[in-house]
Each structure stands twice: as C-alpha cells, then as structure tokens.
Amino acid sequence: MVGVLKTMSLKPFTCPWPETRFLHAGKSVYKFKIRYGNISSDGMGTGENTSLELEEAIRVILGNLDNTHPFTTEHFTIFPYLSKWERVSKLRFKHGDKLLDPYPYVCIMYVERNSFQQSVFIRQE
C-alpha cells in the first residue's frame, strides 16, 4: 500500500496554509487534512526538504493507521488524528477503470515546528 506513495511525487505543500489532499495508494483513497501551527511564511515551511519531510510523515501515518501517535521529523512535530469521514459511502473513486476504496476516516495531520527549530529561528531574528 505505502509503496505506491513512495514512487509518486506530490505537488509542493502550501505550508503554512491549510490544505486538503486525496492520496491514492494501492486500491485505497485517503483524505488528508494538513494543518500547520507555529509556522509562518518565513521560508521555513517551504522548499524541497520540507516537502520530503512531509511526504515521509504521510508514509509514516499510512503505515500506522491502527496506532497513530505524535512523532518528530528533523524540523517538525507531527500530530496525526483520525476523524470519521462523513458521507464517505456516497463517494466513488476510480483510477482508470478500477474502482478504489475510500478509507473511512479522514487523516488529520497537524504540523508544528520543533521547539528547538523554533528557538533557533527566534535567535536569528
């Protein structure tokens, strides 16, 4: 399942602005809501390294859907939550001619800058 996500490249993230994404992995579709806290548009949340960290965070969440808990990357602390996807049974997703199964929960990914990274940034100002 997660191997499919590993091979695709995602469009750049809109950090620090919230966004919703639909991700296709295997025979499933996942709805991700990504929210950012304590991250401004100062450049810290942009760039290829940030995108790679957030893509890896999505892989970690997809690999641990039965046991989500906060974790850290080099620059961020990720708080994953699952929320019932309302009216998901009324939705249909296809990839080519194959019907995909929507995951019944929305994956909410709350992203904060690590406190160490935040203190380094404050000292630089």
C-alpha positions in Angstrom: 0.0 0.0 0.0 2.6 2.6 1.1 5.0 1.5 -1.7 2.7 3.2 -4.3 3.0 6.5 -2.4 6.8 6.0 -2.3 7.0 6.1 -6.1 4.9 9.1 -6.7 5.9 12.7 -6.2 3.4 15.0 -4.6 2.9 18.6 -5.6 4.5 21.1 -3.2 2.8 21.7 0.1 1.2 25.0 0.8 2.8 25.4 4.2 1.8 27.4 6.3 -1.7 27.5 4.7 -4.1 24.6 5.5 -4.8 22.2 2.7 -6.8 19.0 1.9 -5.4 16.3 -0.3 -6.7 13.0 -1.6 -4.0 10.4 -1.9 -4.2 7.1 -3.9 -2.2 4.2 -2.5 -2.9 0.6 -3.7 -6.6 0.1 -4.0 -7.4 2.9 -1.5 -8.0 6.6 -1.4 -7.1 8.6 1.7 -8.3 12.1 2.6 -5.6 14.1 4.4 -6.3 17.5 6.0 -3.0 19.2 6.7 -2.9 22.0 9.3 0.1 24.0 10.4 0.7 25.6 13.8 3.5 28.0 14.9 4.9 28.1 11.3 4.9 31.4 9.5 5.5 32.1 5.8 9.2 32.9 6.7 10.6 30.3 4.3 11.0 27.6 7.0 8.0 25.7 5.7 8.9 25.9 2.0 11.3 24.1 -0.1 12.2 20.6 -1.2 13.5 19.4 2.2 10.2 20.4 3.8 8.2 18.6 1.1 10.3 15.5 1.6 9.8 15.6 5.4 6.0 16.0 5.0 5.9 13.2 2.4 7.7 10.9 4.8 5.3 11.9 7.6 2.4 10.9 5.3 4.1 7.5 4.7 4.5 7.0 8.5 0.9 7.8 9.1 -0.3 5.5 6.3 1.9 2.7 7.7 0.5 3.1 11.2 -3.2 3.8 10.8 -4.1 1.4 13.5 -1.8 3.1 16.0 -1.4 6.8 15.3 0.6 8.9 17.8 2.7 12.0 17.6 6.2 11.8 16.1 9.0 14.1 15.0 11.0 14.6 11.8 14.1 16.7 11.6 12.2 20.0 11.7 8.6 19.2 12.6 6.5 17.5 15.2 3.6 15.7 13.6 0.3 15.1 15.4 -1.8 12.6 13.4 -5.5 12.2 14.2 -8.3 10.1 12.5 -11.8 11.5 12.2 -14.8 9.7 10.7 -15.2 10.7 7.1 -18.8 11.8 6.9 -20.8 10.6 3.9 -17.9 8.6 2.5 -20.3 5.8 1.5 -21.8 8.2 -1.1 -18.4 8.8 -2.8 -16.9 6.8 -5.7 -13.3 7.0 -6.8 -11.8 5.4 -9.9 -8.3 5.0 -11.3 -8.7 4.1 -14.9 -11.4 1.5 -15.0 -10.7 0.3 -11.4 -12.9 1.3 -8.5 -11.0 2.4 -5.5 -12.0 2.0 -1.8 -12.1 5.2 0.2 -10.6 4.9 3.7 -13.4 5.5 6.1 -11.5 8.1 8.2 -10.0 11.5 7.4 -6.3 11.6 8.3 -5.7 15.0 10.0 -2.1 15.9 10.2 -1.3 18.8 12.5 2.3 20.0 11.9 4.3 22.2 14.2 7.9 23.4 14.0 10.1 21.5 16.5 10.7 23.7 19.6 14.4 23.5 19.0 14.0 24.8 15.4 11.7 27.5 16.6 14.2 28.8 19.2 17.0 28.8 16.6 14.8 30.8 14.3 13.9 33.3 17.0 17.5 33.9 17.9 18.3 34.6 14.3 15.9 37.5 14.1 
